[in-house]
Amino acid sequence: MAERETPKTWIFIRDGDIVKNHSIEGLAFARIITDVQRVIDNIGASKYGKDYKKEDLRLYFKDIQEGSVVAPMYPITYPASPDSKNLFTEITGIMERLITTLNTKPDLFREQLESEITSPPERIGLLKSLASLSSSNTPVEIKTSVKKPQNGHFIPKHYTSYLNDLLIDYGGYGEVSVSGVIVRINGDKNYYFTIEAKNGHKYNCYFDPSKEETVKSLYKKWVGFKGDMTKTQKQTKIHSVKELDEVKTETLHNAENYVFKEPIKFDVHYDNDDKLWCIENESLSLSGYGTSYNKALNSLTDEIEGHVLSFTNFPDEKHSSESLRLKERLSVYIDFKAAKKIIDGKYGGV
């Protein structure tokens, strides 16, 4: 097969913090291509076990093209998989399907991840690389094709937190980012606080005694931080807590399978009196409240569905001028027709 006819994995890095004038920082580029290579290797090892040879799909690139930064990468040879398929396109296809599901149907991502990546160690490795790719301030787009595509699939930065939550659920280790509510503080012999994370689990988080006053000031508040996770058969712990701060806003790209046209920034806090997680956007008349983060998201989804049904089931003349102004603001973020189809599929027509 002639080189120009072979499929390549095209990596697009748009202008931003690490890209200027079609040039990219060397260290940042090395991290990106390493993450992509690790995703491919984790998928291959999970799907084919010992039959997968990493050297067969070691990616190479010859040039960096213009268009921000565009790097086509490909293996030297194109081996067949044990079931006689093109190994390169099969594995990169799984990678792109996972990224697409994360973007368009996030509620199905975990189920698809467990179906496609059956090996727990490879699943953890893949999640680490996807979280790393999503954490960049400059979006990284990926697409496998013969000819250069216009764009690719990318992971919005918002999903870094979600991917980190999955890492924690699957018993990942190393540095993680955690968000949740501090529910207990211990300052006797070992200084740690207990956090109820957004995923519903509780973890003991160990901090430097010099940070005790800061931790006390954040008791019963919604916080975010980084730390090193370890897991034993009995307990998961987070050590070396750093960058601890109160979380006051959260940007969402979706609520369940309702994917927003533009990200929505919400004010967030924990109401200790009523024991509620609170997610609010006053301008869009959107809010969610619950005794857990997931219940607050469910509440927010219910409110979105209420708005969609109100504006799709009743003509504009049935709404007040104030209601129509709200509809206009919401339409910047919500595709009412697409959302109504999801509602009809979910409830059998409303």
N, C-alpha and C positions, 0 to 999 in steps of 0.2 A: 504494500500500500504506500503510495507516494506521501511524503511528509505533509504536503499541503492538504491531503485528503484525510488525514488522521484526526481523531477527536483530541481536543485539548481541554484542560480545565483553565478557564480564563478567570483571572483574579483582577477585579477592578478596585482601586483605592482612590476615592475621590479627593479633590482638593480639601485640605483641612489642616489640623495641627501637625500632621506628619508628612503632608504632601504640599509642595510648592513648586510651581513652574515645571510640572511633569517630572519632578525629582522627589525621592522619598528617603527618609532617614533609614540608614542601614540597619540599625538595631531593630527598629519597628518592623521593617520588611522581613528581617530574619525571623522575628517572632510570628508574623502572619503566615509565612510559608511553612514554618515548623508546625503551627497549629493545624493547617490544612493537611499536611502530611500525616500527622498523628490521627486526625479524624479518619482518613482513608485506611491507615494501618489498623486502627481499632475496629472498624467495620469489617475489614478483611479477616482479621484474627477471630472475631466473634462468629462470622458466617462460615469460615472454612477451617478454623482451628490450625492444626499442624500443617495442613495442605497449603496454607497461605504463606508465601515467601515474600517478606518485605522488600527484598532486593528487586523483585519482579515489577513492583509499582513504585519504585523510587522515582520521584518527580524531578524533572530538569527544566530549565528555561534558557533560551538563547538570547532573548532581547526583551527590553521593556519598551512598550509602545506608548505613544501619546494618547491623551484622553484621560486627563489626570495622570494616574499611573495604571497601565494595563500590562499584566504579565501572563502570557500563555505558558502553561506548564504541562508536561506530558512525560510518560515513561519512555525509555529508549526502545523497548519492545512492547508489544501488546499481547501478553499471554492470554490463553483461554483459561476459564475457571474449570474446576473439576466437573461441572455439568456442561462444559463446552460453550459457554457464553464468553463474550468479551469482558474479561475481568475488570479492566479499567472503567468502562462505561457502566458496568453493573454496580460497582462500589460507589463511584461518584454519583450515580443515580439515586442510591440509597441516601447518600449525604444530602443531596438537593431535595429529596422528598421530605426528609426530616426537617430541614430548614423551612420549606414551604408550609408544612403542617404547623410548625411553631408560629409562623406569621399569620396564617389564614384560619386555622382551626386549633388554637392553642389548647383547648380542652381535650383534644385527641392526641396531643403530642406524647404524653407519658405512655399511653397504650401502644402507640406506634413504635416508640423507642424500645419498649420491652419486647415487642414482636420482632422488630428488625435486629436488635442487638441483644441476643440472649445471654451472652457471657457477662456476668456482673463486673469483673475487672475492666473489660473493654468498654462497658457502658459508662463506668466512672471516668475512664480516660477520655472517652469521646465528649462527655459533658464538660470536663475541664477545658478541653480545647475549644468547644463551642462558646463557653463562658468567656474565655480569653478573647476570642474573635469578636464577641458582642460588646466587650468592654471598651473597645477603641472609640475615641471621640470622632474618628473618621470612619464612616461605614465601609466595610469590606464586602464586596459582592462577588459571588462565585457562580460560574455557569460552565458546564461541559458541552462543547459543540465543536464541529469541524471549523466553521467560519467564525470570525469575531462577532459576538452578539452585541446588541446595544447596551444591555445591562445584565445583571445577574441576580441571584437570590442573596439576601443579606439578613442578619439578625439584628433587630433594633436594640439599642443599648438598654432599653427598659427590661429586656428579658434576661439580663445578667443576673438580677436578683432571683428570678424564677429558676434559672439554671443552677444557681448556687443552692437554692432550696432543695432541688432534686438531688444534687450532690450530697447534701446532708442526709436526705432520706435514704439514699443508697449506701451510706457509710463511707463517703469520700473522706479523704484526709488531706492535710496540708492547709494552706491559707484559704479561708473562705470569708465571704461577706455575709453578715447576718443582720436581719431587721426584725424587731419585735418589741415586747413590753417587758421591762424589768419588774419581776414579781417578788423577788426576795434578795436580801443582801446579807452576806456572812463576812464578818470582819474579826473573827477570833484568831485562830492560828493561820488559816488559809484565807486569803482575801479573794472572794468570788461573789458574783451575783448570779441569780437564776433568771434566765430570760424565757418567756413564752414566745417562740418564734412565729413568724407568719404561717409556717407550715403546720402549726399546732403542737409541735414538740417542745419540750423544755430542756434546756442545757445549762450546766454550770459553766460559768465563764470566769476565768482567773485573771486578775488584774494587779498591777503594781500598787502597793499600799499608798503611794504618794497620790494616787488618783481617787482615794476614798471619798473626798468631799464632792468631786465631780460625779461619782457614781451615786452618792446619796441625793444629789440635786436632781438626778434623772429617775429616781424611784417612781414606779407606776407611770412612766412616760414611754412613748413610742420612740425607740432609739435605733440607730444603725451603727455598726462597727465592723472591724476586721479582726481576725484572730486565726490561730493555728489549731485545727481540729484533730483530735485523736479519738479513737473508738476502741473500746474493749467489749467483751461479751456482755458486760453488765451496764456500761455507761458510755455516753458520748460527752466529751469535754472540749472546751475551747480555751486555749491558753494564749498568753501574750496579747491580751485585748489592746487594741489601738484604734485611733481615729473615732473614739466614742463620742457621739453627739445626738441631740434630739432630732428626730425626723419630723418636719413640719409640712412638707409637700411630697406628693408622689405622682409621677406621670404614668398614666396608663395608656396602652395602645389598644386595649380591648377589654370587654367585660364578657366572660365566657366566650362564645363564638361570635359575638358582635364586635367586629374589628373596626375601629374608628378610622375615618378618612385622614384625620390628623390626630396626634397625641393630645390627650386632655390632662391638664395639671389640676390636681385636687389638693385641697387643704386636708391634712390628716392629724389626728390626735387620739389619745386614749382618755376616755371619760371614766375616771376612777370611781366617781359617785355611783354611776349606773353600770359600771363594769362593761363598757362598750367601746369597741373599735369604731372610729368615726371617719368617714370619707366624704368630703363635701366640695361641691363647686356651686356657689350661690348663683353666679351669673347664668349657668345652664340649668338651674333648678334640678341638679342631680345630687343625690346623697345616698349613702349606705351605712347602716348601723348593725352591729352584731356582737355577740359575746366572743366571737373569734374573727380573725381576719377573713376567712373564707365565708363566714356568715354575713359579714359586712359587704363583701363582694356580691353575694347572692342578693342581698337587699338592694344594692346598686343596680344589678341586672333587672330586678323586678321593676324598679323605677324607670329604667330605659324602656322596657317593654310597655309600660303604661303610657309613656310619651308617644312611642311609635304607634300604638293602637289608637290613641286619641287623634293623632294627626293623619292617620291613613284611613280610619273608618268614618271620620266625619269631615265634610267639606269645610273650606276656610270660612265660609259665611256663618258657620255654627260656632266659630271661635271668636273670642274677644280680641281687640287690637293688641292687648298685652300678650295674650297667648300666641298670636301670630308673630310677634317680635321674638318670643322664645323659640318658636318653630324655626325662624330664620337663623337664630344663633346656633341651635342644635344641628341644623342642616349642614353647617360647616364641618361637623365632626361625624354625623351619623347619616348613612344612606338609608332613608326610610323604606324604600322599596325592597332593598336587599334584607334589611332587618325584618320586615313583615314576612318575607318568605321563610326566614329562619323560625319566626314565631309560629307560622302556619304548620311548618314541619314538626315543631316541638310539641304543639298542643292540638294538632289536627285541624287547624283552621279556627280562627277566632273572629 
